[in-house]
Amino acid sequence: MSNAKSLRRTKIRHTIRRKISGTSQKPRLAIFRSNTDIYAQLIDDSTGVTIAASSSKDKDIKAQSGNKSEKSKLVGAAIARKAGELKVTEVVFDRGGYLYHGRVKAVAEGAREGGLQF
């Protein structure tokens, strides 16, 4: 990744983080996208604790066949399932400086289908 590209994403990320933060009732759904995998975390920013996490490296998701976008949708469904077990229904979506497109959008759609509201 070029330096200009990573700087741009970092600036966007900081702008987003200035505007939003998660609480224990309404945690932040943070997304990190690498070239091969995607990670999602529910974060309570008031205490600085990760409540739940899911990624495309999880055994049940890794075993599934399909492209990266399809696996991203499964990650969204998995994080929604974990949130449901913790009785969390509403989250604040943090796209992490990535465009709301492709794999990031797939995670959001999977989470919405799983019952999360944002």
PABASE-749920 format. One record per residue: residue number from 0; residue in one letter; x, y negated, z negated of N, C-alpha, C in turn. Coordinates in pm, whole numbers. Each point is the difference from the previous one (the first is absolute). Layout:
BEGIN
@nr NUM; rest a; nx X; ny Y; nz Z; cax X; cay Y; caz Z; cx X; cy Y; cz Z .
...
***
This chain:
BEGIN
@nr 0; rest m; nx 85; ny 118; nz 0; cax -85; cay -118; caz 0; cx 89; cy -124; cz 0 .
@nr 1; rest s; nx -39; ny -94; nz 80; cax 81; cay -122; caz 8; cx -17; cy -83; cz -126 .
@nr 2; rest n; nx 97; ny -84; nz -28; cax -4; cay -84; caz -119; cx -117; cy -98; cz 5 .
@nr 3; rest a; nx -27; ny -56; nz 117; cax -109; cay -97; caz 16; cx -134; cy 67; cz -30 .
@nr 4; rest k; nx -15; ny 125; nz 45; cax -124; cay 74; caz -19; cx -25; cy 29; cz -149 .
@nr 5; rest s; nx 105; ny 42; nz -69; cax -16; cay 31; caz -142; cx -21; cy -127; cz -83 .
@nr 6; rest l; nx 64; ny -110; nz 40; cax -21; cay -128; caz -69; cx -144; cy -47; cz 17 .
@nr 7; rest r; nx -54; ny 15; nz 119; cax -137; cay -40; caz 29; cx -96; cy 79; cz -88 .
@nr 8; rest r; nx 19; ny 132; nz -8; cax -87; cay 85; caz -82; cx 11; cy -38; cz -148 .
@nr 9; rest t; nx 121; ny -30; nz -46; cax 20; cay -38; caz -139; cx -73; cy -130; cz -33 .
@nr 10; rest k; nx 6; ny -98; nz 92; cax -71; cay -126; caz -22; cx -150; cy 22; cz -7 .
@nr 11; rest i; nx -53; ny 80; nz 92; cax -143; cay 29; caz 2; cx -40; cy 72; cz -129 .
@nr 12; rest r; nx 84; ny 95; nz -43; cax -26; cay 78; caz -122; cx -10; cy -91; cz -123 .
@nr 13; rest h; nx 94; ny -94; nz -10; cax -1; cay -91; caz -114; cx -121; cy -93; cz 3 .
@nr 14; rest t; nx -42; ny -42; nz 118; cax -119; cay -85; caz 14; cx -124; cy 76; cz -48 .
@nr 15; rest i; nx -10; ny 126; nz 42; cax -113; cay 84; caz -41; cx 1; cy 20; cz -152 .
@nr 16; rest r; nx 116; ny 29; nz -56; cax 11; cay 28; caz -143; cx -27; cy -124; cz -86 .
@nr 17; rest r; nx 21; ny -119; nz 56; cax -32; cay -122; caz -73; cx -151; cy -13; cz -18 .
@nr 18; rest k; nx -74; ny 49; nz 99; cax -144; cay -17; caz 1; cx -74; cy 110; cz -77 .
@nr 19; rest i; nx 54; ny 122; nz -2; cax -74; cay 111; caz -61; cx 80; cy 67; cz -111 .
@nr 20; rest s; nx -74; ny 57; nz -95; cax 61; cay 83; caz -103; cx -107; cy 96; cz -52 .
@nr 21; rest g; nx 43; ny 115; nz -50; cax -92; cay 102; caz -45; cx -17; cy -2; cz -151 .
@nr 22; rest t; nx -117; ny 43; nz -45; cax -27; cay 17; caz -142; cx -33; cy 147; cz -26 .
@nr 23; rest s; nx -25; ny 35; nz -125; cax -32; cay 140; caz -29; cx -137; cy 38; cz 56 .
@nr 24; rest q; nx -94; ny -97; nz 6; cax -132; cay 28; caz 58; cx 4; cy -3; cz 153 .
@nr 25; rest k; nx 82; ny -90; nz 54; cax 9; cay -15; caz 146; cx 148; cy -2; cz 40 .
@nr 26; rest p; nx 63; ny 120; nz 10; cax 144; cay 6; caz 30; cx 31; cy -38; cz 144 .
@nr 27; rest r; nx 128; ny -23; nz 24; cax 48; cay -34; caz 134; cx 37; cy 128; cz 74 .
@nr 28; rest l; nx -55; ny 18; nz 120; cax 35; cay 114; caz 85; cx 113; cy -45; cz 91 .
@nr 29; rest a; nx 124; ny 37; nz -38; cax 118; cay -44; caz 74; cx 42; cy 107; cz 100 .
@nr 30; rest i; nx 34; ny -43; nz 120; cax 40; cay 90; caz 108; cx 147; cy -22; cz 32 .
@nr 31; rest f; nx 74; ny 110; nz 19; cax 136; cay -9; caz 54; cx 7; cy 97; cz 117 .
@nr 32; rest r; nx 50; ny -49; nz 111; cax 7; cay 79; caz 123; cx 146; cy 14; cz 42 .
@nr 33; rest s; nx 48; ny 124; nz 8; cax 134; cay 22; caz 55; cx -20; cy 54; cz 142 .
@nr 34; rest n; nx 109; ny 28; nz 68; cax -12; cay 51; caz 137; cx -69; cy 136; cz 4 .
@nr 35; rest t; nx 22; ny 83; nz -101; cax -54; cay 136; caz 2; cx -119; cy 20; cz -92 .
@nr 36; rest d; nx -6; ny -72; nz -112; cax -104; cay 24; caz -100; cx -72; cy -128; cz -37 .
@nr 37; rest i; nx -108; ny 18; nz -78; cax -75; cay -115; caz -54; cx -33; cy 30; cz -145 .
@nr 38; rest y; nx 7; ny -103; nz -83; cax -21; cay 15; caz -144; cx -107; cy -98; cz -45 .
@nr 39; rest a; nx -85; ny 41; nz -94; cax -103; cay -87; caz -56; cx 5; cy 12; cz -152 .
@nr 40; rest q; nx -11; ny -115; nz -69; cax 2; cay -2; caz -146; cx -112; cy -89; cz -52 .
@nr 41; rest l; nx -59; ny 41; nz -112; cax -92; cay -86; caz -73; cx 78; cy -59; cz -115 .
@nr 42; rest i; nx 13; ny -134; nz -2; cax 86; cay -67; caz -97; cx -81; cy -96; cz -86 .
@nr 43; rest d; nx 21; ny 9; nz -133; cax -55; cay -96; caz -95; cx 109; cy -103; cz -27 .
@nr 44; rest d; nx -14; ny -119; nz 59; cax 105; cay -103; caz -11; cx 4; cy -66; cz -138 .
@nr 45; rest s; nx -109; ny 7; nz -76; cax 1; cay -63; caz -133; cx 95; cy 73; cz -94 .
@nr 46; rest t; nx 15; ny 133; nz 18; cax 95; cay 76; caz -83; cx 121; cy 46; cz 81 .
@nr 47; rest g; nx -8; ny -12; nz 133; cax 112; cay 41; caz 85; cx 14; cy 150; cz 12 .
@nr 48; rest v; nx -114; ny 70; nz 3; cax 0; cay 146; caz 1; cx -68; cy 52; cz 126 .
@nr 49; rest t; nx 59; ny 106; nz 59; cax -64; cay 69; caz 111; cx -99; cy 100; cz -59 .
@nr 50; rest i; nx -128; ny -16; nz 34; cax -106; cay 85; caz -55; cx -6; cy 133; cz 75 .
@nr 51; rest a; nx 7; ny -7; nz 134; cax -8; cay 120; caz 84; cx 79; cy -25; cz 127 .
@nr 52; rest a; nx 49; ny 108; nz 59; cax 77; cay -13; caz 124; cx -30; cy 119; cz 91 .
@nr 53; rest s; nx 15; ny -24; nz 129; cax -18; cay 105; caz 99; cx 89; cy -32; cz 119 .
@nr 54; rest s; nx 48; ny 102; nz 68; cax 82; cay -24; caz 118; cx -16; cy 113; cz 99 .
@nr 55; rest s; nx 54; ny -22; nz 119; cax -7; cay 104; caz 104; cx 100; cy 111; cz -29 .
@nr 56; rest k; nx 79; ny -14; nz -107; cax 92; cay 107; caz -41; cx -66; cy 99; cz -96 .
@nr 57; rest d; nx -121; ny -32; nz -49; cax -71; cay 92; caz -89; cx -22; cy 134; cz 72 .
@nr 58; rest k; nx 9; ny 109; nz -74; cax -6; cay 134; caz 60; cx -125; cy 25; cz 82 .
@nr 59; rest d; nx -117; ny -38; nz -53; cax -125; cay 26; caz 72; cx -12; cy -82; cz 127 .
@nr 60; rest i; nx 56; ny -120; nz 2; cax -5; cay -85; caz 120; cx 106; cy 42; cz 101 .
@nr 61; rest k; nx 120; ny 35; nz -49; cax 109; cay 42; caz 88; cx -36; cy 127; cz 75 .
@nr 62; rest a; nx -81; ny 87; nz -64; cax -40; cay 127; caz 61; cx -98; cy -20; cz 116 .
@nr 63; rest q; nx -69; ny -115; nz 2; cax -98; cay -28; caz 105; cx 72; cy -28; cz 132 .
@nr 64; rest s; nx -64; ny 39; nz 109; cax 56; cay -35; caz 131; cx -65; cy -131; cz 46 .
@nr 65; rest g; nx 66; ny -69; nz 89; cax -53; cay -126; caz 50; cx 109; cy -104; cz 8 .
@nr 66; rest n; nx -34; ny -113; nz 63; cax 99; cay -106; caz 14; cx 6; cy -86; cz -127 .
@nr 67; rest k; nx 87; ny -100; nz -1; cax 22; cay -81; caz -120; cx -125; cy -77; cz -42 .
@nr 68; rest s; nx -79; ny -47; nz 96; cax -121; cay -75; caz -32; cx -103; cy 90; cz -69 .
@nr 69; rest e; nx -13; ny 124; nz 47; cax -94; cay 93; caz -61; cx 42; cy 35; cz -142 .
@nr 70; rest k; nx 130; ny 15; nz -21; cax 51; cay 28; caz -135; cx -19; cy -121; cz -91 .
@nr 71; rest s; nx 10; ny -121; nz 58; cax -21; cay -122; caz -77; cx -143; cy -6; cz -53 .
@nr 72; rest k; nx -95; ny 45; nz 82; cax -140; cay 2; caz -41; cx -18; cy 96; cz -118 .
@nr 73; rest l; nx 71; ny 112; nz 4; cax -4; cay 97; caz -110; cx 60; cy -59; cz -128 .
@nr 74; rest v; nx 105; ny -81; nz 15; cax 61; cay -67; caz -116; cx -102; cy -94; cz -64 .
@nr 75; rest g; nx -74; ny -74; nz 83; cax -105; cay -90; caz -51; cx -108; cy 76; cz -74 .
@nr 76; rest a; nx -42; ny 115; nz 56; cax -102; cay 82; caz -65; cx 52; cy 55; cz -133 .
@nr 77; rest a; nx 128; ny 40; nz -3; cax 60; cay 55; caz -122; cx 9; cy -104; cz -110 .
@nr 78; rest i; nx 38; ny -123; nz 35; cax 11; cay -106; caz -102; cx -140; cy -37; cz -51 .
@nr 79; rest a; nx -100; ny 6; nz 88; cax -138; cay -28; caz -42; cx -50; cy 108; cz -96 .
@nr 80; rest r; nx 37; ny 125; nz 27; cax -39; cay 112; caz -87; cx 63; cy -16; cz -139 .
@nr 81; rest k; nx 129; ny -37; nz -3; cax 70; cay -21; caz -128; cx -59; cy -118; cz -75 .
@nr 82; rest a; nx -38; ny -105; nz 73; cax -62; cay -118; caz -62; cx -136; cy 38; cz -60 .
@nr 83; rest g; nx -74; ny 84; nz 71; cax -130; cay 46; caz -50; cx 13; cy 77; cz -130 .
@nr 84; rest e; nx 105; ny 81; nz -11; cax 24; cay 74; caz -124; cx 30; cy -95; cz -116 .
@nr 85; rest l; nx 60; ny -116; nz 31; cax 30; cay -101; caz -102; cx -115; cy -100; cz -19 .
@nr 86; rest k; nx -114; ny 27; nz 67; cax -120; cay -86; caz -5; cx 28; cy -142; cz 51 .
@nr 87; rest v; nx 81; ny -10; nz 104; cax 28; cay -128; caz 66; cx -74; cy 0; cz 133 .
@nr 88; rest t; nx -85; ny -102; nz 21; cax -76; cay -6; caz 125; cx 43; cy -117; cz 88 .
@nr 89; rest e; nx 50; ny -108; nz -62; cax 40; cay -119; caz 76; cx 150; cy -20; cz -8 .
@nr 90; rest v; nx 61; ny -37; nz 113; cax 144; cay -29; caz 4; cx 24; cy -127; cz 80 .
@nr 91; rest v; nx 120; ny -54; nz -15; cax 46; cay -113; caz 82; cx 100; cy 58; cz 98 .
@nr 92; rest f; nx -21; ny -18; nz 129; cax 86; cay 61; caz 102; cx 123; cy -87; cz 26 .
@nr 93; rest d; nx 118; ny 63; nz -10; cax 128; cay -68; caz 26; cx 67; cy 72; cz 116 .
@nr 94; rest r; nx -2; ny -64; nz 116; cax 55; cay 65; caz 119; cx 153; cy -6; cz 6 .
@nr 95; rest g; nx 61; ny -66; nz -97; cax 146; cay 1; caz -13; cx 76; cy -68; cz 112 .
@nr 96; rest g; nx -61; ny -99; nz 64; cax 69; cay -72; caz 106; cx -14; cy 63; cz 137 .
@nr 97; rest y; nx -66; ny 117; nz 5; cax -22; cay 66; caz 129; cx -130; cy -52; cz 61 .
@nr 98; rest l; nx -10; ny 7; nz 132; cax -124; cay -39; caz 66; cx -109; cy 101; cz -33 .
@nr 99; rest y; nx -123; ny -48; nz -13; cax -114; cay 89; caz -28; cx -36; cy 68; cz 132 .
@nr 100; rest h; nx 74; ny 104; nz 32; cax -9; cay 65; caz 130; cx 64; cy 136; cz -11 .
@nr 101; rest g; nx -46; ny 96; nz 77; cax 66; cay 131; caz 4; cx -8; cy 76; cz -131 .
@nr 102; rest r; nx 117; ny 38; nz -54; cax 5; cay 84; caz -120; cx -51; cy -71; cz -125 .
@nr 103; rest v; nx 25; ny -131; nz -12; cax -48; cay -76; caz -115; cx -153; cy -4; cz 1 .
@nr 104; rest k; nx -57; ny -21; nz 118; cax -145; cay -2; caz 16; cx -59; cy 138; cz -29 .
@nr 105; rest a; nx 71; ny 105; nz 40; cax -46; cay 137; caz -23; cx -8; cy 32; cz -149 .
@nr 106; rest v; nx 98; ny -48; nz -77; cax -3; cay 21; caz -146; cx -122; cy -71; cz -59 .
@nr 107; rest a; nx -25; ny -123; nz 43; cax -113; cay -78; caz -50; cx -133; cy 69; cz 33 .
@nr 108; rest e; nx -12; ny 50; nz 123; cax -123; cay 68; caz 41; cx -20; cy 128; cz -80 .
@nr 109; rest g; nx 108; ny 75; nz -22; cax -8; cay 123; caz -79; cx -41; cy -28; cz -143 .
@nr 110; rest a; nx 52; ny -109; nz -57; cax -36; cay -38; caz -137; cx -145; cy -44; cz -9 .
@nr 111; rest r; nx -47; ny -75; nz 101; cax -140; cay -44; caz 1; cx -94; cy 120; cz 11 .
@nr 112; rest e; nx 35; ny 97; nz 87; cax -82; cay 120; caz 14; cx 0; cy 82; cz -128 .
@nr 113; rest g; nx 111; ny -9; nz -75; cax 10; cay 71; caz -127; cx -78; cy -66; cz -113 .
@nr 114; rest g; nx -54; ny -120; nz 24; cax -84; cay -65; caz -99; cx 58; cy -125; cz -64 .
@nr 115; rest l; nx 119; ny -43; nz 41; cax 58; cay -123; caz -57; cx -62; cy -121; cz 71 .
@nr 116; rest q; nx -15; ny -108; nz -76; cax -52; cay -124; caz 56; cx 105; cy -109; cz -9 .
@nr 117; rest f; nx 25; ny -70; nz 112; cax 90; cay -116; caz 0; cx -31; cy -90; cz 115 .
***
